[in-house]
Amino acid sequence: MIPPSLTAWLTGLGPASPLPLDRLTACFLRFIRRHAGALREARSAGLDRSVAGWRSTLTDALRLVLRTTVASLAHLESRTPLEILWTRLHAGLPERPDIAAVLVARVCADALDEAVGHRFVAAFRERRQWLVRPGEPFPIGEPSLRDIFGRHLTTHPDVRDLPIDRTGRLALAPEADGVELVLDLDGGVAMPDAAAAIAVCLPIAAPLGELTWDVDRERGRFTGVRPRDPAAAAAAVRALTAEALSSEAAIVVFPELAVDGGALPELERAAAAAPHRPLVVAGSRHVTVDGEPRNRATVIAGDARFTADKFNPFAVGDLVEGITSAPARLHLRGAIDASGRFAWSVAVLICKDFLSLGAHQLLTAARPSLVIVPAMTERTAVFETDALGLTGTTQATCIVVNQVDPSDGAREDAAVAIVTRPVPWGLSEVVRRSEVTPPVCLLLSLRPDPP
């Protein structure tokens, strides 16, 4: 039921107290999300074009009345021509107050973004690191992809459909099957240049033979995956790290469970000392954190360190990977530009986390610049299709690095490296296990040469 008066409608959109400007805008976007069908009806009938002029009118008014980084919904009613727009639309659509209201909400959201969207930056930088709950706003990724890949890119996400619950700078976090989005503006990640190389480091030739693990049959779990020969594994990691860094690779990735606690400190020191400051995903390892078993990836970006925890455990037969799977969180790390958009952002997901429907919903909404997936699996066809699909919907570059035994002919020749890019001539690059002999460091181009 849509309230008949503007005052009652605004009261129902959110709290009466002043809100940061991005969260004020989100009040209108949440209403639009709930009434998306009515908005599509309005667009089908051309009604959205009939109120296009009101967007400019309201934008000009908002620039005059919104002088601080916070404002209330009531403030919009008392200081802008919003009441006139509300009255005219409801008078013209007496039998469809839902369409009238959703058009007002769309005009308000767009006008706020255009008038004061540049001030969202202050709120984002003040929060720095925060959990974005479903329905809450966050900055949209909008990297300068042409600086890396040139002019000819795949279709921009905004062209796929008209916006529903987003503006040029903001999106609302979706309901994502319990997977939570965490933003980190202190991630320390920088946009690579067009000549950047990707180093795919594969230290283990036959994981099933070279790794060992602990099995708890009573609980149906396995954990503690580690090298049978830690010294040999550390030597391989050391050699591949040296090769990748000497090649000045901008992005260095090891697979899931390929770097144990003995090899990690030396890798971290070498990465931090590299003058070109690469982004290094040091595989992952089984560890205990605050008494909880985790499969944790370590990421080095210059002086910064951060981690990603797996939440979607691997299962084989009657055994399940013995890790804590809650909270399930996708961390998006990067920096925002002066306009309030993510200039460059990175998400790291471990193996099956990338296949999670909830994770894909968040990635599609957030549009990260780069998605890196350290993996250990015998089946990679689904990773290939999902990576290609995610690049298509977001223009993200996806890098999957996988360790796997050679195929025995009875199963697929799994990929050890999958790279998907937002360029038509280099959309997908796959290196199969049969094409390499680990330990090996593969160097791939972030931007392949056009034909």
FIDRENFI-441412 format. One record per atom (N, C-alpha, C, O): x, y, z; residue in one letter. Coordinates in pm, whole numbers, plus 50000, padded with zeros to 5 digits. Layout:
N
XYZa...
//
This chain:
451
500854988150000m500005000050000m500885012450000m501745014050087m500675021249903i501445033649892i500705044649968i499535047149939i501345051350066p500675062250138p500265073350042p500965075849944p499145079850070p498665090349978p499485103249982p499535110549883p500125106050093s500835118750105s502345116550094s502865105950129s503025126850045l504485126150035l505115124750173l506085117350189l504575131750271t505145130950406t505095116750460t506095111650512t503955110250446a503825096550496a504735087050419a505325077950476a504845089450288w505705080650207w507165082050247w507855071950263w507645094250264l509035096350306l509295090550444l510365085050470l508315091650533t508465086150668t508685071050663t509435065550743t508025064550569g508155050050559g509405045450488g509715033450490g510135054550425l511335050450352l512535048050440l513415040250403l512605054450556g513795053050640g513655060950768g512595066750795g514715061350847p514665068450975p514505083450957p514845089050853p513965089751061a513755104251057a515035112051079a515125123751041a516025105951141s517275112851171s518095115151046s517905108250946s518995124851050p519865127350933p520705115050900p521155107850990p520915112650771l521655101250722l522815105950635l522725116450573l523915098250630p524915101150527p524265100950390p523305093650368p524775108850299l524095110850171l523955098050090l522975096450018l524925088850101d524775076350026d523645067950083d522915061550008d523495067850215r522415060050277r521055066950259r520025060350256r521065080150247l519835087250212l519365082950072l518185080150051l520295082449979t519965077949843t519475063549844t518575059949768t520065055249929a519685041049936a518235039249980a517605029249945a517705048650056c516285047550097c515385047049974c514425039349970c515705055049874f514905054949751f515185042449667f514275036849607f516445038149664l516795026249587l516125013649643l515725004849567l516015012849775r515335001149834r513865000849795r513304990249769r513225012649792f511825013149749f511725008549603f510805001149567f512655013149520i512635009149379i512814994149366i512134987749285i513724988349443r513934973749438r512644966349469r512314956549403r511914971149569r510664964349607r509574966049502r508644957949495r509674976449420h508644979349320h509244979349179h508884987449095h510164970149155a510844969549026a509874966748912a510034971948802a508864958548939g507884955548835g507134967948791g506874969848672g506774976548887a506074988948854a506964998248772a506495005048681a508274998448804l509195006848728l509295001948584l509335010048491l509334988948565r509394983548428r508094986748352r508134989648233r506974986248420e505714990248355e505765004848311e505335008348201e506305013448399a506395027648367a507295030048247a506985038148160a508405022948243r509315024448131r508695019248002r508875025147895r507965008248011s507305002747894s506305012647834s506135013447713s505635020147922a504645029947877a505265043547843a504555052647800a506585044947862g507245057547832g507075068147938g507385079847915g506565064148056l506315074048161l507605079448220l507645090748269l508665071548216d509935076448271d510455088248191d511065097348247d510205088348061r510655099547978r509855112248009r510365123347993r508615110448053s507785122148082s508255129748206s507895141348224s509055123348291v509545130148412v511045132948403v511655136948502v511625130948284a513075132948271a513495147148307a514545149148367a512685156848272g513025170648304g513055173448453g513785182348499g512265165748529w512245167648673w513585163748738w513935168948844w514295154748675r515595150948731r516515163048736r517175165348837r516575170748627s517425182748625s516945193148725s517745199348794s515625194848733t515055204548827t515415200948971t515845209449049t515225188249005l515515183949141l517025184049170l517445187149282l517825180649070t519275181149088t519725195249123t520515197149215t519225205149050d519605218949078d519185223149219d519925230049289d517985218949260a517515222449394a518365215749502a518675222049603a518735203349481l519525196049581l520915202049596l521475202249706l521475206849487r522795213149497r522755225349588r523745228649653r521615232049591l521495244049674l521215240949819l521725247849908l520405230549847v519945228349984v520785218250061v520775218350184v521505209549992l522315199550063l523745204450072l524535202949979l524065210450186r525375216650204r526315208450292r527495211650301r525815198150357t526635190050447t526665175650396t526095172550291t527335167050469t527475152950428t526335144450482t526315132350459t525385150450553v524215143150601v522965151250573v523025163450559v521825144450563a520535151150543a519435141450580a519655129350585a518255146750605s517115138350640s516135137650524s516155146250436s515305127550524l514265126450422l513295138250429l512865143350325l512965142550550a512055153850566a512635166650507a511905175150457a513955167850514h514615179750460h514375180750309h514245191850256h514315169450242l514065169750097l512665174850067l512465182049968l511715171350150e510335175650126e510175190650146e509475197350069e510825195850248s510575209750284s511375219750201s511015231450195s512435215350137r513335224750071r513455222749919r514285229349855r512675213849862t512775211149718t511365210449657t510385210149731t511265210349523p509945209349457p509415195049451p508615191749363p509845186549542l509435172549540l507925171049557l507325162149497l507315179549639e505865178849662e505105181149531e504075174649507e505585190049448i504905192749320i504955180449230i503955176649170i506135174249221l506275162249138l505375151049189l504695144449111l505365148949320w504525138549380w503045140849346w502335131649305w502605153049365t501185156349342t500795154449196t499745148849167t501625159049105r501305158148963r501265143548915r500365139748840r502225135548958l502245121648914l501055113848969l500455105848898l500715116049096h499565108949153h498245113749093h497295105949082h498195126549055a496975131348989a496825125148850a495715122448805a497945122948783g497895117248651g497745102148649g497355096448547g498055095548761l497975080948770l497175076948894l497705070148982l495915080948903p495155078649026p494955063849057p494805060149174p494965055248954e494755040948978e496065033448996e496045021649029e497205040048975r498505033248989r499445041549076r500465046649028r499105042949206p500005050449294p501385044149306p502365050949336p501475030749281d502785024249288d503705029049177d504895031149200d503165030949057i503975036048946i504365050648973i505505054548950i503415058549021a503735072449052a504855073349156a505795081249141a504745065249261a505745065849369a507105060949323a508125066749360a507135050249243v508435044849201v509125054449103v510355054949099v508355061949025l508955072048939l509555083349021l510635088248988l508865087449126v509425097649216v510705092649279v511685100049287v510705080049324a511905074449387a513075073849290a514205076749328a512795070249165r513875069449065r514445083249036r515655084849026r513565093249023v514025106949000v514865111649119v515915117849099v514415108849240c515155113149360c516535106649367c517535113449393c516595093549344a517875086449352a518865091949249a520025094449282a518415093749125d519305098849021d519725113149049d520885116849026d518795121349097a519125135349125a520115136549240a521025144849235a519945128449344l520885128549455l522275124349408l523275130549446l522345113949326d523635109249278d524325120049195d525525122149207d523545126749111e524125136949024e524505149449101e525525155749072e523695153149199a523925165749270a525025164549375a525885173249386a525005153749453v525915152849567v526675139549571v527305136349672v526615131749462g527295118749462g528775119649489g529355110549548g529405130649446h530835132249473h531125133149622h532255130949665h530105136449702r530315137249847r530155123749916r530425122550036r529715113549843f529695100149902f531095095949947f531245087950039f532095101349880v533475097449907v533815099250054v534475090750114v533385110350113a533705113050253a533175102050344a533865097750436a531945097650318a531375086950400a532115073850380a532385066650476a532455070650256f533185058250228f534545058150298f534925048250359f535245069150288r536595069650346r536555069750498r537485065050563r535505075150553e535365074950699e535135060850749e535645056950854e534355052950674r534095039050716r535315030250692r535635021650774r535975032150580r537215025150543r537015010150526r537215004850417r536635003250632q536374988850626q535014986350690q534804989750807q534084980350614w532784978250673w532034966850605w532244963850488w531154960650683l530284950050635l529044956350573l528354964350636l528774952850447v527634958450375v526504948150379v526574937750314v525474951150454r524364941750468r523414942850348r523404953150281r522624932550322p521684933250210p520814945750216p520254949050321p520714952550104g519934964950098g520714977450133g520194988450119g521974975850178e522794987550209e523594991550086e523894983150001e523955004550075p524655009149955p526165007149963p526745006550071p526775006149848f528225005649840f528655011449706f527845011949613f529915015749693p530375021949569p530535011649457p530985000449481p530155015449338i530235006849220i531655007149163i532295017649158i532124995449120g533414994849053g533335001048915g532454997548836g534245010148885e534285016548753e535745019648720e536135031348713e536565009348700p537985011648673p538205016948531p537345015848445p539375022848511s539725028148378s540305016748294s541515016048271s539425007848250l539874995848180l540544999148047l541384991548000l540185010247987r540805013847859r542285016647875r543055015047780r542705020847996d544125023348020d544925010348013d546125010547986d544264999048037i544934986048032i544684979047899i545614974747832i543404978047861f543024969447749f542754976947619f542514970747516f542784990347622g542494997847500g541005000747486g540214998447578g540645005847370r539275010647348r538254999547328r537095001047366r538674988447271h537714978247229h537494968147342h538214958247354h536494970947424l536154962547538l534864955047511l534134958047417l534594945247596t533294938547590t532214948247638t532514959047687t530964944347623t529834953047655t529864957447801t530024949347892t529704970447822h529684975847958h528454970648032h527384969547972h528584967448162p527434962248237p526204971148233p525074966148234p526394984248229d525244993348229d524404992348102d523234996248101d524994987047995v524274985947868v523364973747866v522454972947783v523584964347956r522834951847955r521354953947989r520484946847937r521064963748076d519674966648114d519644980348179d520664985048230d518484986748178l518344999348248l518454997148398l518044986548447l518995006748472p519215004648615p517905003548693p516925010448664p517904994648789i516764993248879i517144998949016i516685009749053i517964991649090d518304995849227d519745000649237d520434997649334d520195008049136r521535013849142r521515027249071r520615030248992r522525035349101t522735048149032t524105047448965t524705036748956t524585058648918g525905058748857g527025055748953g528085051248912g526795058249083r527855056249182r527535045649286r528445040249348r526265042649306l525855033849415l525135021449364l524435021849262l525325010449438a524494998549419a524064993749557a524684997049658a522994986049559l522544980049684l523044965649692l522984958349593l523524961749808a523954947949826a522754938649813a521704941349871a522894927849737p521764918649720p521664908649834p522614906849911p520524902149844e520424890149927e521234879349857e520994876549739e522194873349926a523164864749859a523354851549933a524494847149955a522264845149971d522334831950036d523234831950158d523914822050186d523244842950231g524044843550353g525494847250333g526244848350431g525924849150209v527294853850184v527304869050201v526484876050143v528234873950281e528274888150317e529384895350240e530444889750212e529124907950208l530094916350138l530804925350239l530174932250318l532134925050235v532954933850318v533814942450227v534524937150140v533764955550245l534574964750167l535764969450248l535644972150368l536914970350182d538134974850247d538814984950156d539354981350051d538784997450197l539415008050118l540885009850154l541545018650099l541405001550246d542815002050283d543584990350223d544644986650273d543034984550117g543624972350062g545014974050003g545764964349995g545364986249962g546704988549909g546944983149770g548094982149727g545884979449697v546064973949563v546034985249460v545234994549470v546914984149362a547014994449259a546724988349123a546944976449101a546224996649032m545904991948898m547194989048821m548074997748814m547334977148764p548534974248683p548474981548550p547444987148513p549604981448479d549604987948348d549374977748238d549264965748264d549304982448116a548944973948004a549984963047977a549654952747919a551224965248019a552274955447994a552414945148106a553344937048105a551514945348201a551634936648319a551584921748281a550864917748190a552374913948353a552394899448335a551774892648456a551824897748568a551174881148431i550604872648536i551504860548550i551744853448453i552014857948670a552834846148696a551974835548763a551474837448873a551824824248694v551094812748748v552134803048802v552874796848725v552194801648933c553244793748997c552674780349044c551794780049130c553184769448989l552704755949021l553834747849081l554614741849006l553964747549214p555104740749276p554954725549289p555944718649312p553744720249274i553484706249302i553004699249175i552064703849111i553654688249140a553324681149016a552134671849034a551274670848946a552074664949148a551024654949171a550484656549313a550964649849405a549514665349332p549014668249468p548584655849546p548854654949666p547914646549482l547424634849556l548564626549613l548384619749715l549724627049550g550864619549601g551804627849686g552434622649777g551894640749658e552864649249727e552294656049850e553044661849929e550994655449868l550364661249987l549834650250077l549554639150033l549724653450205t549104644450300t548084652350381t548074664650377t547234645250456w546194651950533w545714642850644w546004630950645w544984648650736d544434641250850d542974638150824d542234646550772d542554626050860v541174621750838v540514618150970v541084610651050v539334623450994d538514620051109d537274612851057d536274619051023d537364599551050r536274591550993r534994592851074r533894592751019r535134594051203e533954594951289e533124607351257e531894606851258e533794618351230r533104630951198r532954633051049r532314642651006r533554624150969g533464625550824g534184637550771g533684644350681g535374640550826r536084652450787r537554649550759r538144640150814r538124657750673f539574657850654f540074672150669f539354681650640f541304673550714t541884686950733t543394685550740t543934674650723t544064696650763g545524696450778g546254692350653g547274685450661g545754696350536v546454693050411v547804700250410v547884712250438v548874692650379r550224698050387r551164689450301r550804678350263r552364694550271p553304686650190p553844674650269p554084675450389p554024663650199r554704652250262r556174655550288r556754651150387r556764663250199d558164667350212d558194682550219d558334689150116d558074688250339p558004702850352p559224710050295p559094720850237p560394704150312a561614710850263a561614711750111a561954722250055a561224700850044a561184701049898a560104710649848a560314717749750a558964710849916a557884719949876a558314734449893a558034742749807a558994737550003a559444751250026a560484755349923a560504766849880a561354745949884a562354749049782a561684752349649a562124761449578a560644744949614a559934747649489a559244761249494a559294768749397a558614764349606v557964777449621v559004788549610v558754798749546v560154786549673r561214796649670r561694799149527r561854810549485r561914788349454a562424789749318a561404796449226a561764805049145a560144792649238l559114798549152l558874813249188l558644821449100l558944816349316t558794830349358t559904838749298t559654849749247t561124833749305a562264841149250a562104843249100a562394853949048a561644832849031e561454834048886e560364844348853e560524852448762e559254843748927a558154853148901a558574867448929a558254876448851a559284869749039l559664883349076l560764888648984l560774900548953l561694880048941s562744884548850s562154888348714s562724896548642s561014882448680s560324885948556s559464898348571s558844902948475s559444903848692e558644915748725e557164913748694e556484922848647e556684901848722a555244899248707a554474908048804a554834909148922a553414914348755a552614923348840a551654915648929a551284920249037a551264903748884i550324895348958i550934881448967i551254875348865i551104876349089v551714863249113v550714854849192v550244859149297v550384842949140v549354834849204v549844820349220v550314814149125v549714815149343f549934801149373f548574794449394f547614801349431f548464781449372p547164774749389p546794772749537p547594775149627p545574768449556e545064764849689e545944753949751e546344744449684e546244755449880l546974745649961l548344742149901l548824730849915l548964752049834a550264749749772a551414755949849a552574752749823a551114764749945v552144771450023v551834769350171v550844774550221v552684761850241d552414758950382d553034769550471d553664779050424d552844767850602g553334777750697g554824779150699g555334789650738g555564768750659g557014769750655g557524777950539g558524784950552g556834777250425a557284784450306a556754798650299a557334807150232a555644801350369l554984814250354l555824826150398l555884835950324l556494825950515p557244837950558p558304842350457p558474854250433p559014832750399e560044836450301e559414842350176e559954851850118e558284836850133l557574842350018l557124856650048l557244865449962l556614858950167e556164872450204e557304882350202e557154893550153e558454878250255r559604887350257r560074890650115r560384902150084r560114880550030a560564882849893a559604892049819a560034900949746a558294889849836a557304898149769a557374912549817a557284921949737a557534914449948a557584927950004a558844935349959a558834947649948a559904927949933a561154934349892a561214937349744a562104944649700a560294931949665a560304934249521a560044948849491a559034954249536a560914955449417p560744969849392p559504973249310p558994984449320p559004963949230h557844967149147h556524964649219h555454966549160h556574960249345r555404958949433r554274950749367r553214956249336r554514937949347p553484929649283p552344926249379p552484927349501p551244922149321l550134916349398l550364901349399l550364894949294l550554895649518v550904881449530v549834874249611v549564877849726v549224864149551v548294855349622v549064842549653v549324834449565v549414841049779a550304830249822a549524817349850a549654811349956a548724813249752g547934801049769g547044801849891g546514812449925g546894790449957s546164790150084s546724778750167s547514770750118s546314778050293r546784767350382r545734764850489r544934773650521r545744752850543h544864749450655h545514754350783h546644750550816h544814762950855v545324768650980v544204769151082v543024767451048v544574771451206t543584773751311t543654788451351t544714793451389t542514795351342v542434809551373v541404811551484v540224808451466v541854816651598d540964818751712d540194805951747d539014806251779d540904794851739g540304782051775g539474775651667g538924764751688g539344782051550e538524776851440e539384772451324e540314779651285e539104760751266p539874756251150p539474764051024p538294765650994p540464768850954r540214776750833r541084771850718r542154765950737r540604774450597n541424773650477n541634788050436n540734794350381n542834793350462r543074807850452r544104811050346r545194805350343r543734820250257a544664825550157a545324838150212a544684846050282a546584839850180t547324851850218t547654859850093t548114854349993t547404872850100v547624881649986v548584892750029v548394899050133v549604895049946i550584905549972i550474915849862i550534912649743i550314928449901a550234939549806a551144950649857a550694959249932a552414950349818g553374959949870g553564957750020g553954946950063g553284968150098d553404967050243d552144961450309d552154958250428d551084960250232a549804955750288a549714940450288a550274933850200a549014935150387r548734920850397r547244919250424r546684926450506r546614909850357f545244906450394f544994891850361f545784885350292f543884886850411t543584872650398t542174870850342t541354879950343t541924858750294a540594854650253a540364840550304a541224831950287a539224838050367d538904825050425d537874817850340d536864823650300d538134805250312k537214797050235k535964794150318k536064791550438k534794794650254f533544791950326f532724780750262f531704776750317f533154775750148n532414765450076n533294752850070n534024751049972n533244744150171p534224733250183p534114722950071p533044720350017p535274717250039f535354706649940f534844693550001f535054690750119f534174685749919a533674672649963a534144662049865a534094664049743a534594650749919v535004639549836v534504626749902v534874623550014v533664619549830g533074607549889g532264611050012g531394619750007g532574604350124d531854607150249d532644616450340d532334617650458d533664623150285l534484632350364l534264646650319l534144649450199l534224655750417v534084670050389v535274677350449v535744673750557v535754687450379e536854695450431e536474701450566e535454708250578e537294698950664g536964702750802g537334717150833g538264719650909g536604726450775i536844740650801i535564747250848i534464742550819i535724758150920t534574766250960t534034773650838t534804780150766t532744772750814s532174778550693s531314790850720s530624795750631s531374795950842a530624808150875a531514817050962a532244811851046a531464830250946p530654837050844p531244835250705p532454834250687p530364834750607a530774834050466a530894848350415a529904855550404a532124852450385r532354866450350r533194867850225r534184860750206r532774877150140l533534880850023l534104894750048l533364904450066l535424895650048h536104908350074h536474914849940h537094908649854h536084927249925l536424935049807l537354946249853l536974954749934l538574946149799r539594955549846r540054964349732r540214959849619r540264977049764g540704986249661g540685000449710g540825003049830g540495009749618a540475023849652a539415030649566a539155026549454a538805041149621i537815048749545i538445061549493i539355067149554i537945065949378d538465078349320d537655090249372d536755088649454d537985101949323a537355114149373a535865114749341a535125122049406a535415107049240s534005107149203s533175097549286s531945097549277s533835089149368g533095079949454g532975065849398g532195057949451g533725062549294r533675049149236r534965041649268r536015047649289r534865028349270f536075020349287f536955022149165f536575018449054f538155027749185a539085029549075a539715016149037a539965013648919a539975007649134w540514994249108w540224985949233w540464990349345w539704974049213s539354965749328s539624951149297s539554946749182s539934943749403v540344929749390v539544921349488v539364925049603v539074909849440a538444899849525a539204886749510a539544882749398a539464880049622v540134866949622v539184856849682v538734858449796v538874846349607l538004835649654l538734822449636l539414820449536l538594813549732i539304800749727i538414790049666i537364786649721i538844784749554c538264773149488c536734773749482c536184782149412c536034764849556k534584763749544k533824776349585k532654777849550k534464785249659d533804797949691d533394805249563d532364811949559d534224803949460f533954810649333f532694805149266f532044812149188f532344792649298l531164786349238l529884789149315l528794785849268l529994795249432s528834798149515s527914808149445s528364818549397s526614804849440l525654814049379l525634827349453l525554837849390l525694826949585g525704839349662g526904847949629g526794860149615g528074841649616a529274849149581a529134855449444a529544866849424a528554848049348h528384853649214h527404865249213h527564874649137h526384864649297q525454875849306q526154888449357q525924899449306q527024886749458l527754898149511l528764903349409l528904915449392l529474894349342l530464898549243l529794905949127l530314915949078l528644901049086t527914907548976t527484921649016t527544930948936t527034923149141a526604936349188a527794945749209a527714957549177a528894940349263a530014948849303a530944952349187a531614962649191a530994943849085r531844946248967r533304948549003r533844959248974r533964938949064p535384940649094p536204941348966p535784936248862p537364947548973s538244948448857s538934935148830s539124931148716s539304928348940l540104916248930l539604906049030l539424909149148l539384893748983v538964882749069v540014871749057v540284866848948v540614867949170i541674857849170i541194845749250i540684847249361i541374833849193v540864821549253v541974811149261v542244804449161v542624809549376p543514798049393p542664785549416p541744785749498p542964774649344a542084762949347a542884750049348a544064749849313a542204739249390m542724725749377m541534716749347m540774712949436m541384713249219t540234705449178t540554697749050t541364702048969t539894686349035e540044678348913e539054682648805e539174678348690e538094691048840r537044695148747r537074710348732r536724717648824r537464714748617t537604729248598t536694734948490t536694747048467t535914726448422a535024731648318a534064741848375a533784752048311a533534739348495v532594748748556v533284761848592v532654772448588v534574761248628f535314773548656f535494781748528f535404793948531f535744774848418e535894781848290e534614789148251e534644800848213e533494782148261t532224788448222t531824799648317t531344810048272t532024797648447d531654808148542d532554820348529d532074831648540d533844818248505a534764829548487a534384837548363a534384849848366a534084830548256l533704837348133l532394845048152l532244856348104l531444838848223g530184845648249g530354857948336g529714868248313g531214856948437l531434868448526l532104879848452l531764891448472l533064876748366t533684887148285t532654893748194t532674905948174t531734885748141g530704891248055g529764900548127g529314910448070g529434897548253t528474905848327t529104917748398t528404927348431t530404917248424t531034927648506t532234934348442t532664944848490t532794928748336q534064933048277q535244930548371q536304936648354q535094921648468a536204917948554a537174908948481a536784901248393a538444909948517t539424899948474t539454889048581t539654891848699t539264876648538c539264865348632c540494856748608c540824853448494c541184853248717i542364844748710i542164832948804i542064834848926i542104820948749v541984808748828v543284800948813v543704797948701v543924797748925v545174790148924v544944777349003v544594777849121v545144766048939n544714753148994n545864743148994n546644742448899n545954735349103q546894724049103q546104711049097q545104709249165q546594701949012v545854689748986v546814679148931v547804682448866v546524666548959d547304655548903d547074654548753d546044659048703d548024648648680p547784646248537p546564637548516p546264628848598p545864639848407s544674631848377s545064617648339s546074615448271s544264608048385d544494594048350d543724589848226d543694578048190d543084599548160g542314596548041g540854593948069g540034594747978g540504590748194a539124587848229a538374600348273a537154600048289a539084611248294r538454623748337r539014635148254r539934633348174r538454646948273e538844658448191e540304662248213e540864660248321e540884667648111d542234673348122d542064687148185d541864697048115d542144687548317a541794699648391a542744711148359a543894709148318a542234722948377a543044734948357a543904737648479a543484735148592a545094742748456v545924747848566v545894763148569v546234769248670v545474769148460a545334783748456a544174787548364a544054782548252a543324796248415i542204801748338i542254816848355i542254821948467i542304824048244v542284838648249v541204843448153v541234840348034v540244850948205t539224857148120t539344872248133t539534877648242t539224878948018r539474893348013r538344900347937r537674893947855r538124913147963p537034920447895p537444925847758p537154937447726p538104917547679v538484921647544v538074910647447v538334898847474v537464914047336p536944903747245p538004894247191p537744882347173p539224899447164w540234890847101w540974881947204w541664872547165w540834884847332g541514876747433g540584873047546g540974873047663g539344870047510l538314867947611l538654856847708l538404858047827l539224845947658s539514834547745s540824828047704s541084825947586s541644824947803e542894817747782e542974806647886e542834809048005e543184794347840v543204782747929v544464774647903v544794771547788v545174771348010v546334762448003v545964749548073v545574749748190v546084738248004r545694725248058r546874718548128r548034721748104r546524709048215r547554701848290r548484694148196r549674692748224r547944689148086s548774681647992s549824690247922s550744684947860s549674703347930e550584712447860e551764716747945e552654723547894e551794713048073v552854717748162v553434706248243v552824695548257v554614708648296t555264698848383t555724706148509t556834711448512t554904706448615p555314713048739p556504705848803p556714693948781p557274713248884p557084727348919p557444736448802p558434734348732p556604746648784v556784755548671v556144769048702v555164770048776v556734779348643c556174792948650c555764796948509c556604798348421c554464798848489l553954802948359l553744818048360l553194823548454l554194824548255l553994838948243l552954841648135l553164838348018l551854847848174l550774851448083l550634866548082l550984873248180l550124871947974s549934886447964s548564890348017s547564883947987s548534901048097l547244906248140l546464911348019l545264908848007l547154918347930r546544923247807r547234916647689r548344920547655r546614907047624p547244900747508p547264910247390p546434919247380p548204908147301d548274916347181d547064913847093d546664902247075d546464924247038p545334922246947p545784915746819p546954917046780p544894908646750p545264901946626p545594912146517p545934908246405p
//
